[in-house]
Amino acid sequence: MLNKIYYILILLLGLNFTSVAQSSPNDNSAQLKFIKTYPNPASTIVTIAFQKGYNRYYSIQILNSIGKKMYEAKFLPASFSIDLREQKFYRGIYIYQLLDKTGVVIESGKILVVN
């Protein structure tokens, strides 16, 4: 009986911790974005533009839903476009990762392709 109470307490503490971690009252994630992708969802072309913190030594990777690298660019300009048809992006959700010059992911997000 004591073991059941112990496990229930641990479960309740874990659930409480995850709910607090996911809903921070000072969540400014929308304001902290380095880049903006538009249009999103996209059908033929997606544009990626820096909103703040531009550094030409950043690189970007775009991965499909199973983690395969579909696109990569280094030494990024402040704004650039990707032709989705030319790069063979099919309908689906893609994940972009903005990396600094050491390869650390500093931002990630989703691009929805609807062609």
C-alpha positions in Angstrom: 0.0 0.0 0.0 2.8 2.4 0.9 4.5 1.7 -2.5 1.3 2.7 -4.4 1.1 6.0 -2.5 4.8 6.6 -3.2 4.3 6.0 -6.9 1.2 8.2 -7.0 3.1 11.1 -5.3 5.9 10.8 -7.7 3.5 10.8 -10.7 1.7 13.9 -9.4 4.9 15.7 -8.8 6.1 14.9 -12.3 2.9 16.1 -13.9 3.0 19.3 -11.9 6.6 20.0 -12.9 5.9 19.4 -16.6 2.9 21.7 -16.6 4.9 24.5 -14.9 7.8 24.0 -17.3 5.6 24.2 -20.4 3.6 27.3 -19.5 5.9 30.0 -18.3 4.2 33.3 -17.6 7.1 35.3 -19.1 7.2 33.3 -22.4 8.5 35.7 -25.0 9.4 33.1 -27.6 7.6 35.0 -30.4 9.8 38.1 -29.7 13.1 36.1 -29.5 13.0 34.7 -33.0 16.0 35.4 -35.1 14.4 34.6 -38.4 11.0 34.8 -40.0 9.8 32.3 -42.7 7.0 33.4 -45.1 4.7 32.5 -46.5 4.0 29.7 -44.1 2.4 27.5 -45.3 4.2 27.7 -48.6 3.6 26.1 -52.0 6.3 27.2 -54.4 8.8 29.6 -52.7 9.6 30.2 -49.0 11.5 33.3 -47.9 13.7 33.4 -44.9 14.6 36.7 -43.4 16.5 37.7 -40.3 14.5 39.8 -37.8 17.4 40.4 -35.4 20.9 39.3 -34.7 22.0 38.8 -38.3 25.4 37.2 -38.6 26.7 36.1 -42.0 28.4 33.1 -40.4 25.2 31.4 -39.5 24.0 28.4 -41.4 20.6 26.8 -41.9 19.5 23.2 -42.4 16.0 22.1 -43.4 15.0 18.5 -42.4 12.0 16.5 -43.5 9.8 14.7 -41.1 12.1 11.7 -40.8 15.2 13.8 -40.2 16.7 13.7 -43.7 18.6 16.9 -44.6 16.7 18.4 -47.6 18.5 21.8 -47.8 21.6 23.4 -46.3 23.2 26.9 -46.8 26.1 28.5 -45.1 27.2 32.2 -45.0 23.6 33.4 -45.2 22.5 36.7 -46.5 20.1 38.8 -44.5 17.2 37.5 -46.6 16.9 34.7 -49.1 14.3 32.6 -50.9 14.2 28.8 -51.6 12.4 27.5 -54.6 10.6 24.5 -53.1 9.9 22.8 -56.5 13.6 23.0 -57.5 14.7 21.5 -54.2 12.0 18.8 -54.4 10.2 19.7 -51.3 6.9 17.7 -51.3 3.8 18.3 -49.2 4.6 18.0 -45.5 6.1 19.5 -42.5 9.8 20.5 -42.5 12.0 21.6 -39.6 14.5 24.4 -40.0 17.5 24.8 -37.8 19.6 27.9 -37.6 23.1 27.1 -36.5 25.9 29.4 -35.3 29.4 29.1 -36.6 30.3 26.3 -34.1 27.3 24.2 -35.2 25.1 24.9 -32.2 21.4 25.2 -33.0 20.3 28.6 -31.9 16.7 28.5 -33.3 14.4 26.0 -34.9 10.9 26.1 -36.3 8.5 24.5 -38.8 7.8 25.2 -42.5 4.6 23.7 -43.9 4.6 22.9 -47.6 1.2 22.5 -49.3 1.9 21.9 -53.0 
